[in-house]
Structure formats: C-alpha cells, structure tokens
Amino acid sequence: MGGQERIDKLVGEHAARLSERLQAHRQQLFPPDTRRSLRKFTSGEVAQLFGVTDAYLRRLHLDGRGPEPETGPGGRRLYSAEDIRALRELLEKGAKSPGTYLPGRRESEHLQVIAVINFKGGSGKTTTAAHLAQKLALDGYRVLGIDLDPQASFSALHGFQPEFDLLDGGTLYDAIRYEDPVPLREVIQKTYFTGLDVIPGNLDLMEFEHETPRILAARSGQFFFTRVGEKLAEVESDYDVVVIDCPPQLGFLTMSAMSAATAVLVTVHPQMLDVMSMCQFLLMTSNLLGVVADAGGDMSYDWLRYVVTRYEPGDGPQNQMVSFMRSLFGSHVLNHTVLKSTAISDAGITKQTLYEVDKSQFTRATYERAMESLNAVNAEIEDLIQAAWGRKEVR
C-alpha cells in the first residue's frame, strides 16, 4: 500500500501552504507597515445615521461647531468614525431627550449580551454578528465583539489573522481557563472602528472544550457555565452591548456564552435542510440548557429572535419556508431579512463588511438593496435593546 499518504502529514502540508498564501494575501491588502483604518463617511451618510438633514450638518460646520470634516472631490464633506462620535457628543448636549444621539445604557440599565448562534455552517452567523456590532458602534453604542468560534472569521473581518497575530494567546480562553486566568481587559483589543473593541479567537478556544470534561469529572466545584458571565462582569461598566459570535456547535463554549447572554439571535438560512438542522439544534439546546438551569445557571432572556439570512425574495421555496417559520414562531422571527447579495460576499473577499467598503465599488442598486436590508435588521435589533432597557415597546 505504498501509494497511500499519511493523512496527518498531508493535511499539515496543505494547512502550511494555505496559511502562507493567506498571509501573502493579507500583506497585499494591508501591508505590514500600514495600520488598517476605516474609510471616511460622506455628510449624507452621517446625516442618515443621525436622522438629520445634510443641510443641518453643513450649518454646524459653517458655525464652527463640531469636528472639522475633510473636504473631498467636489467639495464633499467627509467624516471619520472619530468625527462621527464627536458629533454625537456635541448633538447629545443640545438634545431635547437624553439618548437621542448617544443611545447607550444608563446607570440603572443592564449590559446587553447578545449571543449569535446557529448549529449549521453557511447561515450567515458571522456576517450577521459583524454587521450588527459595527452598526451599533456607528449608532453611538459602546460595543464589545467576542469571537468564540475557533475558525475566527469574525476576527478576520476585523483585521486579525489568528495564526500570525495571536501566537502567544489573546483569546477569551486566556480569561476563562480554569488555571491562572487573566483579567478580561488583557485580551480586549481596540479596533479601527470607533466604539468597537474585539476579543479575537483562534484554535486555543478548543482547549476549553477539552479541559471542561476533566473539571466536571474531578467535581472541583467550578462551574463551566459561569465562566463567560463572570468575566464580562469585570468590564460591564465599559460597554453598552456585547455581541458574541458563537461556535457552530453546542459545546461548553456556546453553553457558557448562552448562560452569560441576555438575548439570543438565531440565524436561519430558509431552506429545508437548514431548517431541519435548526430543529435538531433547538432540541439539543433545550435539553442541555435545561441541565444548566437545574445546576443554577441563569436561563432568563430579554428576547430571542430568528433572523432569516441569505434570503432570495424571488425564490419560491424560500418564501414558503419563511412563511412556515412565521406561522410557527410568530413575532420571534424578525420582520426584516438579510438579503443574499454579491455586495456582502464581495466585501468579505477583502475581509471587510458592507459598512467598511465604499459603495463606488458596486452597482448602486446592488449596494443599496443590501445596505437597506442590513440596516433594517439591525434597527429591529436596536429596538429590542432599547425595549429591554424599558425605553420603548416592541410588539
């Protein structure tokens, strides 16, 4: 059987080749001597974010109030993410009601921890989590994004390449491990997105899955399901919202994240096989989290919602599946959907979200349809956050 190859060596060789090529790709996109930065936003985009007119922003500028925007071609005013935050702080001071321009939580309101989950790959889980975290930051919230998926796609979208950038640790595992855990602040990284910090992920996270059975067998008195929540308590005052991109399996990491969560967002691709897979996932989740609840875990949530992703409105079977889900779950399904779009997938090729890329790279209609669907979904989720703080009602 001399023609056969050892699978461990073959896979290792392929991984080394792929890693080398990915590193070359990253250096081409973002050379080592450059720092990844966020594009500037037009005054029209900023006005839309604030719910004001472009003329109002121009008047602020002419009056010398707020940051000095950059002037682009044709006299267009361009604002950085830092400028947007400064404008929010300025406008909030003169707002008739608190929270108009800085909508984050107040002293009596609890930290919102949103676990984004799905059992099956390809549901748009990471894309949904990344766009949600970034949009909340653009809208003035203080956001912490946590990558709990060892595949680390959420990290890659925010400029981290795990096998090169996290050689000495730096994931949530360092803070939740059972022996010598570090303070959570040691693994939080600032990003180029003002208002958004990230805890990146890599394969180290799998150590938690391997270590927890040993701890359970030893009956050490340590509860795996409290690890994430206890660590988030260390930085609770620093953030309004935490968005956790969970692994695509129901392991100890996911259960600990769901025990820490105040809300759960389930991404669903509206096809029969995906919905069947979700059914199995929900059954397993109910059974396992029931055990956690019996052991003292907190399983109370502000809200749970299903978000339909990669949706094609012209696809008849998908429409039937969406109608089927709405008939079963009612208001637990978000009203808006994330459309399947080449704009979103093309942005991902350059490790960016749609909020980062310039719309000039796409046809106008494609970009606007995709952006409209993302904004509508994220606005619904923001309404749920505000409702959890008692500021508005959500039907």
C-alpha positions as CSV (number, residue, x, y, z in Angstrom):
1,M,0.0,0.0,0.0
2,G,3.0,2.2,-0.8
3,G,0.8,4.7,-2.8
4,Q,-1.1,5.8,0.3
5,E,-0.2,9.0,2.3
6,R,-0.5,9.7,6.0
7,I,-3.5,12.0,6.4
8,D,-1.9,14.0,9.3
9,K,1.1,14.9,7.2
10,L,-0.9,15.7,4.1
11,V,-3.4,17.9,6.0
12,G,-0.5,19.6,7.8
13,E,1.2,20.3,4.4
14,H,-2.0,21.7,3.0
15,A,-2.5,23.9,6.1
16,A,1.0,25.3,5.8
17,R,0.6,26.1,2.1
18,L,-2.8,27.8,2.7
19,S,-1.6,29.8,5.7
20,E,1.4,31.1,3.7
21,R,-0.9,32.1,0.8
22,L,-3.4,33.8,3.1
23,Q,-0.6,35.7,4.8
24,A,0.6,36.9,1.4
25,H,-3.0,37.9,0.5
26,R,-3.3,39.9,3.7
27,Q,0.0,41.7,3.2
28,Q,-1.1,42.6,-0.3
29,L,-4.4,44.0,1.1
30,F,-3.0,45.5,4.3
31,P,0.9,45.8,4.1
32,P,2.7,45.2,7.5
33,D,3.8,48.8,7.7
34,T,0.3,50.2,7.4
35,R,-2.4,50.3,10.0
36,R,-5.9,49.2,8.9
37,S,-8.2,52.1,9.0
38,L,-11.9,52.8,8.4
39,R,-13.0,54.8,5.3
40,K,-14.4,58.3,5.7
41,F,-18.2,58.7,5.6
42,T,-20.0,61.3,3.4
43,S,-22.1,64.0,5.1
44,G,-25.1,62.3,3.5
45,E,-24.3,59.0,5.2
46,V,-23.7,60.8,8.5
47,A,-26.9,62.7,8.3
48,Q,-28.8,59.4,7.7
49,L,-27.1,57.9,10.8
50,F,-28.2,60.8,12.9
51,G,-31.7,61.3,11.4
52,V,-31.0,64.9,10.4
53,T,-30.5,66.7,7.1
54,D,-27.3,67.2,5.3
55,A,-28.1,71.0,5.4
56,Y,-28.2,70.8,9.2
57,L,-24.7,69.2,9.3
58,R,-23.4,71.9,6.9
59,R,-24.8,74.6,9.1
60,L,-23.0,73.1,12.1
61,H,-19.8,73.1,10.1
62,L,-20.2,76.7,8.9
63,D,-20.9,77.8,12.5
64,G,-17.6,76.2,13.6
65,R,-19.3,73.6,15.8
66,G,-18.1,70.0,15.9
67,P,-15.1,68.4,14.2
68,E,-13.6,69.8,11.0
69,P,-14.5,67.4,8.2
70,E,-12.2,66.6,5.4
71,T,-13.1,68.1,2.1
72,G,-13.2,65.7,-0.8
73,P,-13.7,66.0,-4.6
74,G,-16.4,68.5,-5.5
75,G,-16.4,70.0,-2.0
76,R,-17.9,66.9,-0.4
77,R,-17.5,66.8,3.4
78,L,-16.1,63.5,4.7
79,Y,-16.2,62.5,8.3
80,S,-14.1,59.9,10.1
81,A,-15.5,57.5,12.7
82,E,-13.9,59.7,15.4
83,D,-15.6,62.7,13.9
84,I,-19.0,60.9,14.0
85,R,-18.5,60.1,17.7
86,A,-17.6,63.7,18.4
87,L,-20.7,65.0,16.5
88,R,-22.8,62.6,18.6
89,E,-21.4,64.0,21.8
90,L,-22.0,67.6,20.6
91,L,-25.6,67.0,19.5
92,E,-26.5,65.0,22.6
93,K,-25.7,68.1,24.7
94,G,-28.5,70.0,23.0
95,A,-30.9,67.2,22.5
96,K,-34.5,67.5,23.9
97,S,-34.5,64.0,25.3
98,P,-31.5,62.0,26.6
99,G,-30.2,59.2,24.4
100,T,-31.2,60.8,21.1
101,Y,-27.6,60.8,19.7
102,L,-25.9,58.6,22.4
103,P,-28.4,55.8,22.9
104,G,-26.2,53.6,25.1
105,R,-27.3,52.3,28.5
106,R,-27.7,54.5,31.6
107,E,-26.6,53.7,35.2
108,S,-29.7,51.7,36.1
109,E,-29.8,49.6,32.9
110,H,-28.1,46.2,32.5
111,L,-25.4,45.3,29.9
112,Q,-26.9,43.7,26.8
113,V,-25.1,40.5,25.9
114,I,-26.3,39.1,22.5
115,A,-25.3,35.5,21.6
116,V,-25.5,35.0,17.8
117,I,-25.9,31.2,17.2
118,N,-26.5,28.5,14.7
119,F,-25.6,24.9,14.5
120,K,-25.1,24.7,10.8
121,G,-22.4,26.5,8.8
122,G,-23.4,28.8,5.9
123,S,-26.2,30.5,7.8
124,G,-24.5,33.9,7.8
125,K,-23.9,33.8,11.5
126,T,-20.6,35.6,11.5
127,T,-21.6,38.1,8.8
128,T,-24.7,38.9,10.8
129,A,-22.7,39.3,14.1
130,A,-20.1,41.5,12.5
131,H,-22.5,43.9,10.8
132,L,-24.6,44.1,13.9
133,A,-21.5,45.0,16.1
134,Q,-20.3,47.6,13.6
135,K,-23.7,49.2,13.1
136,L,-24.3,49.5,16.8
137,A,-20.9,51.2,17.1
138,L,-21.7,53.6,14.3
139,D,-25.0,54.4,16.1
140,G,-23.2,55.5,19.2
141,Y,-23.2,52.4,21.4
142,R,-20.0,51.2,23.2
143,V,-19.7,47.7,21.8
144,L,-17.5,44.6,22.6
145,G,-17.4,41.9,20.0
146,I,-16.2,38.4,21.1
147,D,-15.1,35.8,18.7
148,L,-15.9,32.4,20.3
149,D,-15.6,30.5,17.0
150,P,-12.2,28.7,16.7
151,Q,-12.4,29.3,13.0
152,A,-12.1,33.0,13.8
153,S,-13.9,34.5,10.8
154,F,-15.3,37.4,13.0
155,S,-11.6,38.2,13.9
156,A,-10.5,38.1,10.3
157,L,-13.2,40.6,9.4
158,H,-11.7,43.0,12.0
159,G,-8.1,42.7,10.8
160,F,-6.8,39.8,12.8
161,Q,-5.1,36.7,11.3
162,P,-5.0,34.2,14.2
163,E,-2.0,32.1,13.2
164,F,0.1,35.2,12.9
165,D,-1.4,37.8,15.3
166,L,-2.2,35.5,18.3
167,L,0.9,33.4,18.7
168,D,1.0,34.0,22.4
169,G,-2.7,33.7,23.2
170,G,-5.0,36.6,23.4
171,T,-8.4,34.9,23.0
172,L,-11.2,34.6,25.5
173,Y,-9.8,31.3,26.5
174,D,-6.9,33.1,28.4
175,A,-9.6,34.7,30.6
176,I,-11.9,31.8,31.2
177,R,-9.4,28.9,31.6
178,Y,-9.6,27.1,34.9
179,E,-5.9,27.6,35.9
180,D,-4.3,31.1,36.0
181,P,-7.0,33.0,34.1
182,V,-6.0,36.6,33.1
183,P,-8.2,39.7,33.6
184,L,-10.5,40.2,30.7
185,R,-9.1,43.6,29.8
186,E,-5.8,41.9,28.9
187,V,-7.4,40.2,25.9
188,I,-9.6,43.1,24.6
189,Q,-8.2,44.8,21.5
190,K,-9.1,48.2,20.2
191,T,-10.2,48.3,16.6
192,Y,-10.2,50.9,13.8
193,F,-13.9,51.2,14.4
194,T,-14.5,53.9,17.0
195,G,-16.7,52.5,19.7
196,L,-16.0,48.8,18.9
197,D,-13.5,46.6,20.8
198,V,-12.9,43.0,19.9
199,I,-11.7,39.8,21.7
200,P,-10.3,37.8,18.8
201,G,-10.5,34.0,18.5
202,N,-8.3,31.1,17.3
203,L,-7.9,27.4,17.9
204,D,-6.9,28.0,21.5
205,L,-10.6,28.2,22.3
206,M,-10.9,24.4,21.7
207,E,-8.8,24.0,24.9
208,F,-11.9,25.0,26.9
209,E,-13.9,22.2,25.3
210,H,-11.1,19.7,26.2
211,E,-10.5,20.9,29.7
212,T,-14.1,21.2,30.9
213,P,-14.8,17.4,31.0
214,R,-11.8,16.9,33.2
215,I,-13.0,19.6,35.6
216,L,-16.5,18.1,35.6
217,A,-15.1,14.6,36.3
218,A,-13.0,16.0,39.2
219,R,-16.1,17.6,40.8
220,S,-13.9,20.6,41.6
221,G,-16.8,22.8,42.3
222,Q,-16.0,25.1,39.3
223,F,-19.0,25.7,37.0
224,F,-18.1,25.9,33.3
225,F,-21.3,27.8,32.5
226,T,-20.5,30.8,34.7
227,R,-17.0,31.5,33.2
228,V,-18.0,33.9,30.4
229,G,-20.5,35.8,32.6
230,E,-18.1,36.3,35.5
231,K,-15.5,37.7,33.1
232,L,-17.9,40.1,31.4
233,A,-18.8,41.4,34.9
234,E,-15.2,42.7,35.1
235,V,-15.8,45.2,32.2
236,E,-19.5,45.7,32.5
237,S,-19.2,49.5,33.1
238,D,-17.1,49.9,29.9
239,Y,-19.8,48.8,27.4
240,D,-23.5,49.0,26.4
241,V,-23.7,45.9,24.3
242,V,-21.7,42.7,23.9
243,V,-22.0,40.7,20.6
244,I,-20.8,37.1,20.8
245,D,-20.2,35.1,17.7
246,C,-20.7,31.6,19.0
247,P,-19.2,28.4,17.5
248,P,-21.3,26.4,15.1
249,Q,-21.8,23.6,17.6
250,L,-23.4,23.3,21.0
251,G,-20.3,22.8,23.2
252,F,-19.2,24.1,26.5
253,L,-18.2,27.5,25.0
254,T,-21.6,28.0,23.5
255,M,-23.4,27.0,26.7
256,S,-21.3,29.3,28.8
257,A,-21.9,32.2,26.3
258,M,-25.7,31.5,26.4
259,S,-25.6,31.4,30.2
260,A,-24.0,34.9,30.1
261,A,-26.3,36.2,27.4
262,T,-29.3,38.5,28.0
263,A,-30.6,37.9,24.4
264,V,-30.2,35.2,21.7
265,L,-30.2,35.8,17.9
266,V,-30.5,32.6,15.8
267,T,-29.5,33.0,12.1
268,V,-31.5,30.8,9.7
269,H,-31.0,30.1,6.0
270,P,-34.5,29.5,4.7
271,Q,-34.0,26.1,3.1
272,M,-35.5,22.7,4.2
273,L,-32.2,21.1,5.2
274,D,-31.1,24.1,7.2
275,V,-34.4,24.3,9.0
276,M,-34.3,20.6,9.8
277,S,-30.8,21.1,11.2
278,M,-32.0,24.0,13.2
279,C,-34.8,21.8,14.6
280,Q,-32.1,19.3,15.9
281,F,-30.1,22.3,17.3
282,L,-33.1,23.7,19.2
283,L,-33.9,20.3,20.7
284,M,-30.3,19.8,21.9
285,T,-30.2,23.4,23.2
286,S,-33.4,23.0,25.2
287,N,-32.1,19.7,26.7
288,L,-28.6,20.9,27.6
289,L,-29.5,24.3,28.8
290,G,-32.3,22.7,30.9
291,V,-29.5,20.8,32.7
292,V,-27.5,24.0,33.1
293,A,-30.6,25.8,34.6
294,D,-31.1,22.9,37.0
295,A,-27.5,23.3,38.1
296,G,-28.1,27.0,38.9
297,G,-27.4,28.7,35.5
298,D,-29.4,31.8,34.6
299,M,-31.5,31.0,31.6
300,S,-33.7,34.1,31.6
301,Y,-33.5,36.3,28.5
302,D,-34.8,39.7,27.4
303,W,-35.5,38.3,24.0
304,L,-34.9,35.5,21.4
305,R,-35.3,36.2,17.7
306,Y,-34.7,34.3,14.5
307,V,-33.2,36.3,11.6
308,V,-33.6,35.0,8.1
309,T,-30.3,35.3,6.3
310,R,-29.0,34.9,2.7
311,Y,-32.6,35.4,1.6
312,E,-33.6,35.5,-2.1
313,P,-37.1,37.1,-2.4
314,G,-37.6,35.6,-5.9
315,D,-37.0,32.0,-4.7
316,G,-40.4,30.3,-4.2
317,P,-39.3,27.5,-1.8
318,Q,-37.5,30.1,0.3
319,N,-40.7,32.2,0.6
320,Q,-42.6,29.1,1.6
321,M,-40.0,28.4,4.3
322,V,-40.1,31.9,5.6
323,S,-43.9,31.8,5.8
324,F,-43.7,28.4,7.5
325,M,-41.3,29.8,10.2
326,R,-43.5,32.9,10.7
327,S,-46.6,30.7,11.2
328,L,-44.7,28.6,13.8
329,F,-42.7,31.2,15.7
330,G,-44.8,34.4,15.1
331,S,-43.1,37.5,16.4
332,H,-40.0,35.6,17.4
333,V,-39.0,35.9,13.7
334,L,-37.6,39.4,12.8
335,N,-39.8,41.3,10.3
336,H,-36.8,42.1,8.1
337,T,-34.4,39.7,6.4
338,V,-30.8,39.8,5.4
339,L,-30.7,39.5,1.6
340,K,-28.3,37.3,-0.2
341,S,-26.1,39.8,-2.0
342,T,-22.9,39.9,-4.1
343,A,-22.1,43.2,-2.4
344,I,-21.9,41.5,1.0
345,S,-19.9,38.5,-0.3
346,D,-17.6,40.6,-2.4
347,A,-16.8,42.8,0.6
348,G,-15.9,39.6,2.5
349,I,-13.3,38.7,-0.1
350,T,-11.3,41.7,1.1
351,K,-12.1,40.8,4.8
352,Q,-14.5,43.8,5.2
353,T,-18.1,44.3,5.9
354,L,-20.5,46.4,3.8
355,Y,-20.2,49.2,6.3
356,E,-16.5,49.4,5.5
357,V,-16.3,49.3,1.8
358,D,-17.0,52.3,-0.4
359,K,-20.3,52.0,-2.4
360,S,-18.5,53.1,-5.6
361,Q,-17.1,49.5,-5.8
362,F,-20.6,48.2,-6.6
363,T,-23.5,48.9,-8.8
364,R,-25.7,51.4,-7.0
365,A,-28.8,49.2,-6.9
366,T,-27.0,46.2,-5.6
367,Y,-25.3,48.2,-2.8
368,E,-28.4,50.0,-1.7
369,R,-30.6,46.9,-1.6
370,A,-28.0,45.0,0.5
371,M,-27.4,48.0,2.8
372,E,-31.1,48.6,3.2
373,S,-31.7,45.0,4.4
374,L,-28.8,45.1,6.8
375,N,-29.9,48.4,8.3
376,A,-33.5,47.3,8.7
377,V,-32.4,44.1,10.5
378,N,-30.0,46.0,12.8
379,A,-32.6,48.7,13.5
380,E,-35.1,45.9,14.7
381,I,-32.4,44.5,17.0
382,E,-31.6,48.0,18.3
383,D,-35.3,48.4,19.1
384,L,-35.2,45.2,21.1
385,I,-32.2,46.5,23.0
386,Q,-34.0,49.7,23.8
387,A,-37.1,47.8,24.9
388,A,-35.0,45.7,27.2
389,W,-33.9,48.9,28.9
390,G,-37.6,49.9,29.2
391,R,-37.4,52.8,26.7
392,K,-39.8,51.6,24.1
393,E,-42.3,48.8,23.4
394,V,-41.8,46.2,20.8
395,R,-44.7,44.2,19.5
